Structure formats: C-alpha cells, structure tokens
Amino acid sequence: MTSITTAILSIMKRKPAVPAITAVLLCCSALPAEIRSLTILHTNDLHARLSPLENRHGGFAYLASVIARERANCSDCILLNAGDLVQGTPVSTVYRGLPVFEIGNMFGYDAATLGNHDFDYGWQQTKKFVDTATYPIVSSNIANASGELLQPPYAILKVNGLRIAILGAMTEELKTLSSPKLLEQWHTLPLLATLRKYAAELHEKSDLIVVLGHITEAEENQILQFEPEIPVVVSGHVHRGLEM
C-alpha cells in the first residue's frame, strides 16, 4: 500500500439520491508528495423501486439521470452499491428479482456487495443475480460449510492513478434476517476478523481500502474504531443518512 499520510473525507449533503464521498489522498514516496483525488458515488437499499414513489420522488430513471450528471465532469469517480437492490415491489416479487438486476446494470456500477434481502428468493437466485450483474459483486465473509466464499472478497479498481480495494462485507445478523431454508449452507464469518485478514492481504496491493458493507451501525463504528487499515466504509442496511 502506498503510504497515505492524509485522508480528508467530506460527505456532501445534497438533495440528489446519490451520496458522494470525496477523498483527497496525499501519497508519499521518495518523490515529492503527490495529491490525488477520488470521488465515491454510492447507492444502497434501492429495493426494486423502479418507479417514483407516490410523492414523485425517486425511481430508477431519476437516479440514472443523477448518476449521469455527477459523472459528466468527474475524472476520479467510482460508483458503488451497498446491497438490497431487490425486494420491495411487485415486479421483484413476481419475477424473483432478476429484472431488477438487469435494469440495475444500466447504472454502470463499478462494484457492489450483497444485502440480506438479496437472499430473499434463495441463495441459488442470488447466484443468478451475481451472474446477471455486469460489475463485480464482492463479499468477504459469506461462506459455506467447507469455508468456500460465495463471492470474491474484494475487487481492485484503478482510478486517477490510485488502486482502490473494494472489500465486501455482510452483517453478522444475516442469520436472523434470513432463514435456513433460504441460506442453506451459507453463513457469515466473524466480520472484524475477516476484514482484518483481507486488509493485511491488501496492504501491498492497494493505495486505499474501502469496505463496502451491508452492515449495522454498530458494526460500522467498530470497523472505523478498531481497524486502522480501513479508513473508509460505504454502508447500506441502515435506512438513514450519516449523522455528523
């Protein structure tokens, strides 16, 4: 990992549906310090809301227009999704979520992770979602009885000369948010220990580690408090904005 002495993160609060984190990274080496910027656009818990709500807010078409506007003049942007793309509307229920992932490809995500509701139609359907997605879906701590991971634990994105490791994470509460019938042999590994393991593996492979998690607020706070190798968490599952 390139030595990072400064990571200045600011959450830009605005009305559009796509939150953004702007990071300014000061990288040090034998050469003079070089500042490189990174903008993370992210969504979460879209819950198959293809059409606007009753108040005419939201909908996938509106969201796509906001993403396109944010990306138009941005040379350092990546777009992430923190899970629960499906479940919540009749089209998802009737067609078991698959059309939502097909339409979701049009957003142009760079990476995503899974949410608990992405297992609502059974883990076999979850695998169909993953196969349908045209972007990497990462998850470091969902494994079967043999210890095999459901998905790759991370993806490394290259943007603006930076290597950004996107490390996926699922809440340890998955077992109570889903059911044995839907999950079968799949279960969560201990979250912090797993993230610590992969953060060590990514130390030399990346310039910045971003946890992309469908996790609880308590788990998010634990990562930020106890895992110094992980300075950025982009999370879903908690349906409210970041309080600062």
N, C-alpha and C positions, 0 to 999 in steps of 0.2 A: 504494500500500500504506500502510495506517495505520502510523505509526511504532511499532514494538514495541521497547521497551527491555528487557523481561524475558520470557523464555520458560522457565518452570520445568517440566521434563518428568520424570515419575516413572513407572517401569514397575512395575505392581502384580503381584507374583508370587503366583499363586493356583492352585489345582488346576483350576478350570474351564477349558474348552477355548478360551475367547475371551480372548486377552490384551487389556489395556487400557492406553492411554497417556492420562494426564491432563495437560493443559496449562493453565497459568494465564497469561493474556496481559495485560500492563499496557500499555494503549494511551494514547498521549499526543497531545494536540492543544491548541488554545487553551483548552479547558475543563479542569477538574481531571481528573487521571488516573482512568481507569475500569478496573477489573479485571473481566475476563470469562473464564469457564471454558469448556473444551472437553474432552470425553472421546471418544477414538477407540477403538472396539472393532474388532478386526481378526482375520481368519482367513487361512490360506494352506495350500496343498498338501493339500486335503481328499481328493483323488484318488479321488473317487466312493465313499468309504466310507459308503454309505447305512446299513448295518447295523453294530452294535457289533463290535469285534474279539473274538477268542477269549477274551480276558480280561474281556469285557463292558464294556470302556471304549469311549467314543466312539459314533459313529453320528450320522446327521443329526437324528434325533428328540431325542437328548440335547442336541446342540449347539443346536437350536432352543429348547429349554427354558432353556438357559443364557443365550442371547441375550435371550429374553423377560424373564428375571429381571433381567439387567443394565439393560435399557431401562425397566423398570417405573417407576422413580422418577428417571429421568435426563432432564432437560430440555435437556442440552447434548451428547447423544450422536450420533455418526455411526458407521456400520458399513461397513467396507471389506473387500475380499478381494484378496489379492495373487497370485492366479493358481493354475493347476493344479487346477481344480475337477474335471476328468475324468481318466480313465486310472488303472487300478489294480484294478478289479473286473470280473467277467464282464458285469454289466449295462452297464458303459461300453463294453466291447469289442464285445459283440453289437449294441448299439444305437448305436454310434459317438458316445457321449457325450451325445446330445441330451436323454434323460430326466433326466440329472443336472442340467443347466441348468434344466429345467422345475421340478424339485423345489427346486433352489437358490434359485429366485425367492421361495420361502416364507420364507427367512431375512430378507428385507427389506433387502438391501444398499442402501447409498446410492451406492456406486461400486465399481468393480473394475478390475483390469488383467488382461492375459493372461499365462499361463505357457507355457513351452516345450511342455509336454505337451498344452496346448490346441490344438496344431497336429498332434497325432499321427494324426489322421484326414484330414489335408489342409487347406489353407487355406480351401477352399470350405466345409468343415464348420465351420471356425472362424467364418466369417461367419454360418452358421446359429445358432451359439451366441450370437453378438452380437445377432442379430435376435430370439432367444428371450428373452434377458435383459430384465427389466423395469426395469433400472437402467443408468446409463451405464457403458460399458467404455472406458477411456481407455488410449492408448499413444502416446507422443510420438516414438518412434524406430523404428517398423516401417514401411518404405516400399517402393514398387515401383520399377522402373527409371526411371519418369518423375518420381519424387520424391513421388508422392501417398502420403499416410499411409493405413494400413489402418483406423485409428480416429482419432477426435478426440484431440488431445494431452492435453487436460485438461477437467475439469468444475469449476464453482464451486458449492460448497454453502453455503447460508446457514443458520447455526445460532447461536442465542443472540446475535444482532446482529453476528456475525462472517461475513466472506466467506472461506471456506476453499477454496483452489485445490488440487484433487487432480490431480497431474501424473503420468501413467503412464510406466513405463519397463520395457524388456526388456533382459536381459543381452546383451552383445555376443557371448557364446558360443553364441547361438541356432544359428548355422550349423553348429556341431559337435554340438549337442544334438538337432537335427532333420536332415532330409535335403533335397537339392534337389528331389526328387520331391514332397515334402510342401509345401515352401515356394514352389516355382517362382520367380516374380519377386520375392517378398518377402524383404527383408533388413533388418538393423539398421543404423541410422545411428550415428555416434560418440556414445556415451552422454553424456559430460560436456558436450561442446559443444552437444548438442541441449537438454539440461536448462538449460544456461546461457542459451540463446536464449529459451526459453519463460519462464524465471524473470524475465528482463528484460521480457518482454511482460506478465507478470502483476503487475509491481511496483505499478502503479496500480489494478489490478483486484481485488486481494485483500488481506486482512489477514494471511494465513498461507499459505505454500506447503508442501504435504505431497507428497513423492514417494512414490508407490505403485508399488513396483517388484518385478519378478521378476528378481532380480539376485544376483550373487555377493557374498560377504562383502567381498572386496577392492573391488569397485565401490561397495558401500555406504559403506565407510570413505572412499573417495575423494570421494564426494559430500559427506559430512559435514565432511571436512577442507578441501576446496577450493572449496566453493560456499556462501558465507556467506548468500546469499539463500534457501537451503533449509535450515531448521533442523530439519526432521522428516522421517525416512524410515521408512516402513512397508514391510517387505520380506517376500518369500517366496523359495522355491527352496532355501535352506539349511535343512535339516530339524532345526533345534535352536533352543532359546531364546537370547535375548540374554544374553551373559555380561558382567557389570559388575564 
